[in-house]
Amino acid sequence: MREHTPLSDLERLAWLRLIRSDNVGPITFYRLLAQFGSAENALSSLPELARQGGRRGYRLFPSSDAEAELEQLEKVGASLIGYQEPEYPALLREMEGAPPLISAKGNLHLFGRTVIGIVGARNASANGLGFARKLAADLGRGGYGVKDPVVASGLARGIDAAAHQGALESGTIAVLAGGIDKIYPAENTRLHEEIAERGILLAEMPVGTQPTGRLFPVRNRIISGLSRGVVVVEASPRSGSLITARLALDQGREVFAVPGGPGDPRTQGTNGLIRDGAILTESAVDVLRPLGEAGILSTKEQYLFDFTGEFNDRSKLDDTERCRAVVVELLDFSPVAVDELVRNCQFSFAVVSAILLELELAGRLERHPGNRVSLINEH
Amino acid sequence: MREHTPLSDLERLAWLRLIRSDNVGPITFYRLLAQFGSAENALSSLPELARQGGRRGYRLFPSSDAEAELEQLEKVGASLIGYQEPEYPALLREMEGAPPLISAKGNLHLFGRTVIGIVGARNASANGLGFARKLAADLGRGGYGVKDPVVASGLARGIDAAAHQGALESGTIAVLAGGIDKIYPAENTRLHEEIAERGILLAEMPVGTQPTGRLFPVRNRIISGLSRGVVVVEASPRSGSLITARLALDQGREVFAVPGGPGDPRTQGTNGLIRDGAILTESAVDVLRPLGEAGILSTKEQYLFDFTGEFNDRSKLDDTERCRAVVVELLDFSPVAVDELVRNCQFSFAVVSAILLELELAGRLERHPGNRVSLINEH
């Protein structure tokens, strides 16, 4: 798999089947791809791997369902973009657990421009809404060495909607929690349509997916993943916007927060971010200047190939069940670092990785940021 | 001169004459004291030093004027406290350029408690005033290891007055720009009187001095000098409160600032302080916790004696006029570090210091923070 190489129709179908198969998340997806050389090869090995991990009757995502999804995407005017294709947003590609496939609709060349995220409270104040709209418009004009930035947000009610509105003229990307065809909330119907025409709608979930609570944090990581920096405008403590900000920090993005006077719960979250080191932001200049000074981030090359070549001696693993028992023994319901596991057993990194992969495909293992894993409680 | 030793009546009179004599500021005062061993000895040498610096007819502050000032202070119920006396506030004593004498009136034992400054805009918002009053009251209760703090401010209209009001119960210190008997502004007459009874009024300027514009920054350095930390509540850019905050930073004090939403000029200054590293403050906890963690600052001992013993070989200086010419040549109208001067000429630190002192007394030299000096333009 080489970056900037378009997928063939057959590859696209295999990629889609692989990412939609049970217990295959983005990290596992790339690992399987590295191990087996192609999605097609990975698909044919998956059931056996899952069986070795302790699960019988593992069912691949059927070809017919994948074909139906592709048809449906075409019908709603969206494309499905693979991780290594040239259209895929460069900064998002750098993110740990970047979606192998995204569906997108609209003015796709906007993906090539610098993206700045703006997120915030649904129940924003009139001041906050006005500020977000103006900030988005001002950011869209660029400056301080940042050329024609595009504003990304989550198309939620409140600050998100105001940010999209402000940047509609200059360019905006709406990252949806559900499928690309699902308009939510209903009050944003008009805005959804305008963005589909003049900006970009982006979704990780299959077309037709209803946006539900657990999908919002998953979506938030894409907003920050796309963006050079994320601005938080009004956020109460423990809000989704703060989660986006934390994700942005984890991803090495710049975080900006708009302060407010004491006593308003809608600015306690942003004040807290500033206290924790976010850049205090009163205008677009406060965002553009640091981003301009930091220069254009160089996208990490070869990110994908970290695990290539790790599995060249699988015979060692097949020799013995003992390895698997030891690794399972070392695992816990709370996350443990894979490096730690390797240190604590006599097997190589390649062997431990292979066992973890099998457990994951069997639905017995969960992956966490920072290359940590835990056992799943039900098993 | 030893710390915590009361001045005799004669010493107090000599100190007062020395600090009130032409071109003697605090830094020069301590230098003269170190050089001549006592204020009385310094007074008798001053005219000759000034003559050597190039000024004829130097006039000492008359004894009769000093006596009249002491009488007037007694009449208004204030005392004059010398730098090394036990009543002098310990943290203020650490400050570069601490006043050799302060006049004070009220409940002087409050000087022994931890002091926290609160300053801010004269044209404060209703929210800002309410916040300052509550913050002062909450701070007065202490907590997080900070016991019974006293709130210091400048008794100006707006935030200052609100802070004093909030802390009237628990303890407050008003630092006046003019003489200790001068009530300003008139609307604070009642508050001035209440503080004189229950708190402390403090002034550096002679009793009877009208507060004028140039005295406010001079006063501000005392608010921050007294305080473990300074909280700025609402401040527009380029306001006096920001000057106080910068002075506090120079003095190694903690600076706290209360944020506000973008667009209100009254919080642009505080937001700017936060951007520059001030601690974002939404409540008394945000102030008390860091101060408690920092623990009680140990007061620097022996601060006074830095220059003692530097002048034990004055004969070298008297030998030649050449030294003076070289030093004057090296000086400029913009400030230069004394260390730099010493490095750039072949004379010892003691000799350069003595020449600078003479130039200062002659009104030809100005001193700046960080032991820097410049020539005065008129000469």
Boltz contact constraints between the chains, C-beta under 6 A:
constraints:
  - contact:
      token1: [A, 259]
      token2: [B, 259]
      max_distance: 6.0
  - contact:
      token1: [A, 259]
      token2: [B, 271]
      max_distance: 6.0
  - contact:
      token1: [A, 260]
      token2: [B, 261]
      max_distance: 6.0
  - contact:
      token1: [A, 261]
      token2: [B, 260]
      max_distance: 6.0
  - contact:
      token1: [A, 262]
      token2: [B, 282]
      max_distance: 6.0
  - contact:
      token1: [A, 271]
      token2: [B, 259]
      max_distance: 6.0
  - contact:
      token1: [A, 271]
      token2: [B, 280]
      max_distance: 6.0
  - contact:
      token1: [A, 271]
      token2: [B, 282]
      max_distance: 6.0
  - contact:
      token1: [A, 274]
      token2: [B, 280]
      max_distance: 6.0
  - contact:
      token1: [A, 275]
      token2: [B, 280]
      max_distance: 6.0
  - contact:
      token1: [A, 280]
      token2: [B, 271]
      max_distance: 6.0
  - contact:
      token1: [A, 280]
      token2: [B, 274]
      max_distance: 6.0
  - contact:
      token1: [A, 280]
      token2: [B, 275]
      max_distance: 6.0
  - contact:
      token1: [A, 282]
      token2: [B, 262]
      max_distance: 6.0
  - contact:
      token1: [A, 282]
      token2: [B, 271]
      max_distance: 6.0
